[in-house]
């Protein structure tokens, strides 16, 4: 099974510095599916914009790639049951005095090009100029260089960037989420038996506690993120 993943989004999918292999929550989710199917898994690194085309052109079999659900995207591909829910938030420089979502409307906002975040923030912050960048690191650099006033991404991505920020250029996350985004594994719509099997595997992982263990491994109390799991695997309400 060839799994399309990003490879640039810690702790979902990134290159381990010691082993040079791709690891992360998304990577483990693909491995979980492959193990239950009894097949070997290989990974193909994709850009955000290439995810859906690579899947629909049969260059990968499944996507585990920060794939947020949207009705528009669901017209192109099939989504598995939710395996992660991502609060989408805004990161700002502390010296900007921007403290609310409303205060950012009308400002320049960075988002990852081709992502559901980019599309949704254009709709929600309708007075802002939204600039697309190749990935979250490029968006963050633009924020630090004052090319934009805020960065829009998942809470976890923003927490990681905030932990890495230099003391000379502190940043903060606006507390209120702009919205919560369910993520699913992506599959071709025509492969109905595969979709059903993947959902069955995910549901079993929820029931057995395996899904909770994977969440704790990558996001829990022993990690820098210290997040609590506020969702259960289940069908995405679309």
Secondary structure, DSSP 8 states (H G I E B T S, - for coil): -EEEE-SEETTTEEE-TTT--EESHHHHHHHHHHHHHT---EEEE--TTTHHHHHHTTS-SEE-SS-B--HHHHTTSEE-SBSEEEEEEEEEEGGG---SHHHHTTSEEEEETTSHHHHHHHHHSTTSEEEEESSHHHHHHHHHTTS-SEEEEEHHHHHHHHHH--GGG-EEE-SS-SEEEEE--EE-TT-HHHHHHHHHHHHHHHHHTHHHHHHHHHHSTTSSS--------B----
